[in-house]
Amino acid sequence: MESELKFEKALERLEKIVEDLENGNMPLEDALKKYEEGVKLSRLCTQKISQAESKIETLTRALNDSLESPSPDSEGGSKKSGAKRGKNREPGTENENDNLLL
């Protein structure tokens, strides 16, 4: 059940549990059950965030690799073998890709 729970719903439920525990108006047994559920939800949210970060890193790396690969009309060589992009250029000679933020 929990693995199918969406991040937003898990976070919403976790926030409710924290609110209930902070109020302190419940028996110890109930508080322990809510705390246990909260820990599980926290781990689930952390896992989903890690998966999202990993996917973003993979997509960003793929995009950067495609931007750095030599174009078919270039004179061989890869941009990776030289200095970093834009470091040794004259001012005013920016490439259209220089302004991309990733």
PyRosetta script that sets phi, psi and omega in degrees:
from pyrosetta import init, pose_from_sequence

init()
pose = pose_from_sequence("MESELKFEKALERLEKIVEDLENGNMPLEDALKKYEEGVKLSRLCTQKISQAESKIETLTRALNDSLESPSPDSEGGSKKSGAKRGKNREPGTENENDNLLL")
pose.set_psi(1, -50.4)
pose.set_omega(1, -175.2)
pose.set_phi(2, -65.1)
pose.set_psi(2, -34.3)
pose.set_omega(2, -179.1)
pose.set_phi(3, -67.4)
pose.set_psi(3, -22.2)
pose.set_omega(3, 178.6)
pose.set_phi(4, -89.0)
pose.set_psi(4, -9.4)
pose.set_omega(4, -178.0)
pose.set_phi(5, -70.1)
pose.set_psi(5, 131.1)
pose.set_omega(5, 178.7)
pose.set_phi(6, -70.4)
pose.set_psi(6, 151.0)
pose.set_omega(6, -178.5)
pose.set_phi(7, -54.9)
pose.set_psi(7, -47.8)
pose.set_omega(7, -175.8)
pose.set_phi(8, -62.5)
pose.set_psi(8, -40.7)
pose.set_omega(8, 178.9)
pose.set_phi(9, -68.0)
pose.set_psi(9, -40.5)
pose.set_omega(9, 179.2)
pose.set_phi(10, -63.8)
pose.set_psi(10, -43.0)
pose.set_omega(10, 179.7)
pose.set_phi(11, -65.8)
pose.set_psi(11, -41.4)
pose.set_omega(11, 178.0)
pose.set_phi(12, -60.4)
pose.set_psi(12, -44.8)
pose.set_omega(12, 179.1)
pose.set_phi(13, -64.9)
pose.set_psi(13, -41.6)
pose.set_omega(13, 179.4)
pose.set_phi(14, -61.7)
pose.set_psi(14, -42.5)
pose.set_omega(14, 178.2)
pose.set_phi(15, -61.6)
pose.set_psi(15, -38.7)
pose.set_omega(15, 178.4)
pose.set_phi(16, -65.8)
pose.set_psi(16, -41.3)
pose.set_omega(16, 178.9)
pose.set_phi(17, -62.9)
pose.set_psi(17, -44.6)
pose.set_omega(17, 178.9)
pose.set_phi(18, -60.1)
pose.set_psi(18, -44.4)
pose.set_omega(18, 178.7)
pose.set_phi(19, -59.8)
pose.set_psi(19, -46.2)
pose.set_omega(19, 179.5)
pose.set_phi(20, -61.5)
pose.set_psi(20, -43.3)
pose.set_omega(20, -179.5)
pose.set_phi(21, -67.4)
pose.set_psi(21, -37.2)
pose.set_omega(21, 179.2)
pose.set_phi(22, -66.6)
pose.set_psi(22, -32.4)
pose.set_omega(22, 177.7)
pose.set_phi(23, -65.7)
pose.set_psi(23, -33.8)
pose.set_omega(23, 175.5)
pose.set_phi(24, 69.1)
pose.set_psi(24, 18.4)
pose.set_omega(24, -177.7)
pose.set_phi(25, -100.3)
pose.set_psi(25, 50.7)
pose.set_omega(25, 178.4)
pose.set_phi(26, -148.0)
pose.set_psi(26, 156.2)
pose.set_omega(26, 178.1)
pose.set_phi(27, -63.5)
pose.set_psi(27, 154.8)
pose.set_omega(27, -177.7)
pose.set_phi(28, -56.4)
pose.set_psi(28, -42.9)
pose.set_omega(28, -179.3)
pose.set_phi(29, -58.5)
pose.set_psi(29, -44.9)
pose.set_omega(29, 178.4)
pose.set_phi(30, -66.6)
pose.set_psi(30, -39.5)
pose.set_omega(30, 179.2)
pose.set_phi(31, -62.8)
pose.set_psi(31, -40.6)
pose.set_omega(31, 178.7)
pose.set_phi(32, -65.1)
pose.set_psi(32, -40.0)
pose.set_omega(32, 178.0)
pose.set_phi(33, -64.6)
pose.set_psi(33, -43.4)
pose.set_omega(33, 178.8)
pose.set_phi(34, -65.3)
pose.set_psi(34, -40.0)
pose.set_omega(34, 178.5)
pose.set_phi(35, -61.1)
pose.set_psi(35, -44.5)
pose.set_omega(35, 178.7)
pose.set_phi(36, -61.0)
pose.set_psi(36, -44.0)
pose.set_omega(36, 177.4)
pose.set_phi(37, -62.8)
pose.set_psi(37, -40.0)
pose.set_omega(37, 179.0)
pose.set_phi(38, -62.1)
pose.set_psi(38, -40.5)
pose.set_omega(38, 178.1)
pose.set_phi(39, -63.0)
pose.set_psi(39, -43.1)
pose.set_omega(39, 178.8)
pose.set_phi(40, -63.2)
pose.set_psi(40, -43.4)
pose.set_omega(40, 179.2)
pose.set_phi(41, -65.4)
pose.set_psi(41, -39.0)
pose.set_omega(41, 178.2)
pose.set_phi(42, -61.5)
pose.set_psi(42, -43.4)
pose.set_omega(42, 177.8)
pose.set_phi(43, -64.1)
pose.set_psi(43, -40.8)
pose.set_omega(43, 178.4)
pose.set_phi(44, -62.1)
pose.set_psi(44, -45.8)
pose.set_omega(44, 178.9)
pose.set_phi(45, -62.4)
pose.set_psi(45, -42.7)
pose.set_omega(45, 178.6)
pose.set_phi(46, -61.8)
pose.set_psi(46, -41.6)
pose.set_omega(46, 178.7)
pose.set_phi(47, -63.2)
pose.set_psi(47, -44.6)
pose.set_omega(47, -179.3)
pose.set_phi(48, -66.4)
pose.set_psi(48, -37.3)
pose.set_omega(48, 176.5)
pose.set_phi(49, -64.9)
pose.set_psi(49, -43.0)
pose.set_omega(49, 178.3)
pose.set_phi(50, -61.5)
pose.set_psi(50, -40.7)
pose.set_omega(50, 178.5)
pose.set_phi(51, -64.9)
pose.set_psi(51, -40.9)
pose.set_omega(51, 179.1)
pose.set_phi(52, -65.7)
pose.set_psi(52, -43.3)
pose.set_omega(52, 178.2)
pose.set_phi(53, -60.8)
pose.set_psi(53, -42.7)
pose.set_omega(53, 179.6)
pose.set_phi(54, -62.1)
pose.set_psi(54, -42.4)
pose.set_omega(54, 179.4)
pose.set_phi(55, -65.6)
pose.set_psi(55, -41.3)
pose.set_omega(55, 178.2)
pose.set_phi(56, -62.9)
pose.set_psi(56, -43.9)
pose.set_omega(56, 178.5)
pose.set_phi(57, -61.2)
pose.set_psi(57, -42.9)
pose.set_omega(57, 179.3)
pose.set_phi(58, -62.9)
pose.set_psi(58, -46.3)
pose.set_omega(58, 180.0)
pose.set_phi(59, -65.2)
pose.set_psi(59, -40.4)
pose.set_omega(59, 179.2)
pose.set_phi(60, -65.4)
pose.set_psi(60, -42.5)
pose.set_omega(60, 178.6)
pose.set_phi(61, -62.1)
pose.set_psi(61, -43.1)
pose.set_omega(61, 179.4)
pose.set_phi(62, -64.1)
pose.set_psi(62, -41.6)
pose.set_omega(62, 178.7)
pose.set_phi(63, -65.2)
pose.set_psi(63, -45.0)
pose.set_omega(63, 179.0)
pose.set_phi(64, -62.7)
pose.set_psi(64, -40.0)
pose.set_omega(64, 178.2)
pose.set_phi(65, -63.0)
pose.set_psi(65, -39.7)
pose.set_omega(65, -179.5)
pose.set_phi(66, -70.6)
pose.set_psi(66, -31.5)
pose.set_omega(66, 177.8)
pose.set_phi(67, -73.9)
pose.set_psi(67, -30.1)
pose.set_omega(67, -177.3)
pose.set_phi(68, -90.3)
pose.set_psi(68, -12.7)
pose.set_omega(68, -179.2)
pose.set_phi(69, -69.9)
pose.set_psi(69, 145.3)
pose.set_omega(69, -177.2)
pose.set_phi(70, -66.9)
pose.set_psi(70, 144.4)
pose.set_omega(70, 177.9)
pose.set_phi(71, -77.2)
pose.set_psi(71, 157.7)
pose.set_omega(71, -176.8)
pose.set_phi(72, -59.7)
pose.set_psi(72, -27.4)
pose.set_omega(72, -178.4)
pose.set_phi(73, -93.8)
pose.set_psi(73, 5.9)
pose.set_omega(73, 178.8)
pose.set_phi(74, -77.8)
pose.set_psi(74, 164.8)
pose.set_omega(74, -175.5)
pose.set_phi(75, -92.5)
pose.set_psi(75, 54.9)
pose.set_omega(75, 176.8)
pose.set_phi(76, 69.4)
pose.set_psi(76, -179.4)
pose.set_omega(76, 179.6)
pose.set_phi(77, 72.9)
pose.set_psi(77, 158.9)
pose.set_omega(77, -179.6)
pose.set_phi(78, -117.0)
pose.set_psi(78, 147.9)
pose.set_omega(78, 177.7)
pose.set_phi(79, -64.4)
pose.set_psi(79, -22.9)
pose.set_omega(79, -179.6)
pose.set_phi(80, -68.0)
pose.set_psi(80, -26.4)
pose.set_omega(80, -175.2)
pose.set_phi(81, -77.5)
pose.set_psi(81, -20.7)
pose.set_omega(81, -179.6)
pose.set_phi(82, -95.9)
pose.set_psi(82, -162.2)
pose.set_omega(82, 177.5)
pose.set_phi(83, -68.7)
pose.set_psi(83, 166.1)
pose.set_omega(83, 178.1)
pose.set_phi(84, -60.4)
pose.set_psi(84, 151.8)
pose.set_omega(84, -177.2)
pose.set_phi(85, -56.1)
pose.set_psi(85, 133.5)
pose.set_omega(85, 171.6)
pose.set_phi(86, 79.9)
pose.set_psi(86, -2.9)
pose.set_omega(86, -176.5)
pose.set_phi(87, -69.8)
pose.set_psi(87, -40.2)
pose.set_omega(87, -173.7)
pose.set_phi(88, -109.5)
pose.set_psi(88, 27.1)
pose.set_omega(88, -179.5)
pose.set_phi(89, -93.5)
pose.set_psi(89, 155.0)
pose.set_omega(89, 174.0)
pose.set_phi(90, -73.1)
pose.set_psi(90, 146.7)
pose.set_omega(90, 176.3)
pose.set_phi(91, -58.4)
pose.set_psi(91, 141.8)
pose.set_omega(91, 178.4)
pose.set_phi(92, 88.6)
pose.set_psi(92, 2.1)
pose.set_omega(92, -179.4)
pose.set_phi(93, -112.5)
pose.set_psi(93, 39.1)
pose.set_omega(93, -178.1)
pose.set_phi(94, -69.1)
pose.set_psi(94, 147.8)
pose.set_omega(94, 173.1)
pose.set_phi(95, -87.1)
pose.set_psi(95, 152.2)
pose.set_omega(95, -179.3)
pose.set_phi(96, -61.5)
pose.set_psi(96, -24.1)
pose.set_omega(96, 179.4)
pose.set_phi(97, -83.2)
pose.set_psi(97, -10.4)
pose.set_omega(97, -177.8)
pose.set_phi(98, -65.2)
pose.set_psi(98, -23.4)
pose.set_omega(98, -176.1)
pose.set_phi(99, -95.6)
pose.set_psi(99, 4.7)
pose.set_omega(99, 178.1)
pose.set_phi(100, -73.7)
pose.set_psi(100, 135.3)
pose.set_omega(100, 177.3)
pose.set_phi(101, -106.5)
pose.set_psi(101, 121.4)
pose.set_omega(101, 179.3)
pose.set_phi(102, -129.1)
pose.dump_pdb("model.pdb")
